[in-house]
Every structure is written in C-alpha cells, then in structure tokens.
Amino acid sequence: MNWVFAIIPLTDFDSEYGPFLVSPKSHKLMQVIDPDAHILDFTRPDREQLPPFIDPELKAGDLLVVNEHVWHEAPAGTATEDRCGIFNKYCAVDAPPAAGYYPYNPATLDALSDDGKRLIPVCFDKPITTTRLLIESSSDQESKFLLHRDAEAGCWELPGGEGWEEEKLVGWDVGARIGSLQELTQAQLGLEVSWMSYIEDVEEEDGICRVYGFSDETLDLDAFANGGYDWFTKSELQQRLGESDAICRAVDTWQQADVIRGKGKACHQSRHQFE
C-alpha cells in the first residue's frame, strides 16, 4: 500500500552467495477488494499466475527498488559465508504499517542529516510497555467505541494493558504488539480479533503505549456493555473526556480519511495471512 522495498547487496548476489530473484509485475496480482473501505483488504494472490522469476544479477553496492508486493525469493548459494545486504522498507507518509512503526530511538534520529530525519516517523527513548485497542462498532449510522471504566483509578480507558513482543517470527515487525493485544482482548472480553491496524504511540509516565484500531459492523453491543464496559459515540467521548484527551485524539486519527490503512496480523498468523 504505497510502499517500496529497497535492496542493497553487500556481497555479489551470484551463484556462490545465492541470487535474489524477483517476479516483475507480480505485485499486480494483489487487488484491493473495496477501494472505498476504511480499512483496505486484498484478494489472495494466485501463485499459478505469477510471472517468471528473473535474476537481476545484483552486485555489491547495487540498488534494487521494487513495489512492496513484488514476489521475490533468495535461493541458497554454494558459499560457506553468509549472503549479506541491506533490506529497507519505506512506507508513504499516508500509509503507516498496520503492525506499527519500528521503534527507533533518538540516537538514530540524531545520526541522520536534516533531510534524512524525515525517514524516521517515530522515535522515543522509552520502551513500549502497554498496548490498547480502539474497538469500533460501525453497525449504526454513527460509530461507537468501547471503553472500560477503571473504578480504582476513576477513569475510562481502552481495552488492553501490559504488552509484549512475540518471541518467534518477529522479522520486520519489531515493536508490534498485535499478538499480545489479541490475547488481552480475548481474556478481557472473550473477543477474537483476527486483525488490527496501528493508530499511534502515546507517551506515558513509565513508557510508550502502542494503540491499535479494530472495526466491525457485526459486533453485539449488548454483549460487551457490562462489567464496567460501555459504548460511546465520538461526540459523547468528547463531552465526557474532553477533545484533548488521548482517547479522543486516537479516534480522530483513526477516522482520518486521508490515511491508507491495512489489516495487521500477529506474527504467528504470518503463514495464514489471507485466511
């Protein structure tokens, strides 16, 4: 979704170290199901329709830039040394990663030139300690959002809590909290959330809270409106919490019409992302 993938070999990608193969125009196999949807979803690509893979014969220091959805593979070589290269993904400013941005620290930002700093969307020197989910019911004419009343603290909050990173298959998704937030919403609400999409990172006293969003028009509102939970429209939230409250700001960001959002999956779902 408006992303590019850049590959810079640090060794020749030849038969010795192993080539890097790409299938030109294969990104066109993935089509957006509903271009007008708030959260975009794709058709499942058909491997039988893949154009032939080619070897661009990359040499050390070359630069290959391809669409994020171009199919690629890297067969093994014969060398006993590792194939090595720099692999970067770049998203458009209006298309944040559904799993959440990589959590760069201020030292990374300071190492870049003034022009280069625009490539770092978020950075903080605190750990991501908590994660919350903005659950939207879109069945009515006006969306409603689920909040929980913390009686001890005397405040309203989004479902979620202490977040953690998955131990396996993290890959590109360092900083993602989808897996832990799925477990939290299952435990707190009995709700299975198959996907969610990153909204923002909120700085708190002890760390960073990574906030995601989820929307469903089939949710049973009455089933969740108990045990301290209740539904509120955007205007009701603004009246109760104030427009500057972090939850109200998250709703505003979630509903931005000019932001392209996709469906983020947990790392353990990576092999079944189209199911």
C-alpha angles and dihedrals in degrees: 000000000000091000132131131202118217123197123191114180117215090190129034108275093222136131090285098054095023128262128258108230127198134189106222115226091005089125087074090069089076111075128184108248096210116011090192096054119115090230114035123226130187137221115250109261118239111230090203089067095052114129113236117283116245133196111233087194094230118203128201108285096021121130123221118185119188139164113276091244097051109123114240140167137187114214118202121266132211100252122109089218124081123263105241134195147133115262117188132176120205123195127196116253089249096048111064119187110267091225092051135263122295106266101243118184127227092259089065091052092048091053092062130080120251090262092046094053090078088071091068108074097181135012133168138163095223126084123250099254105162138030131198136191125220102210113200125195106202097179095103128061088258118043120242128208129211119234134174125221112227100207094190095052093034095228143105119248141173120258113271136064138184109017132203138186121251113254098219136052094005092146110148094356100084106156095025115138100181095112094052093043090052089056092047095051090046091052096042101038108011086240122143109212110193094185142007137181130227117252109171149310118255121200114229132179096268101028147314125315113211110209125203133182134222128184130194131165093198099061117129101233095194092053092063100034095095141074092049095315124120141165125243135182119229092258091049090052091051091050094047101038105020127250092267094057115118092240092053090048089051090053090050091051092045092054097047105133094205095059119094110217132186134189114272120209132199117256091250088059094056095105092050102038095136096050 
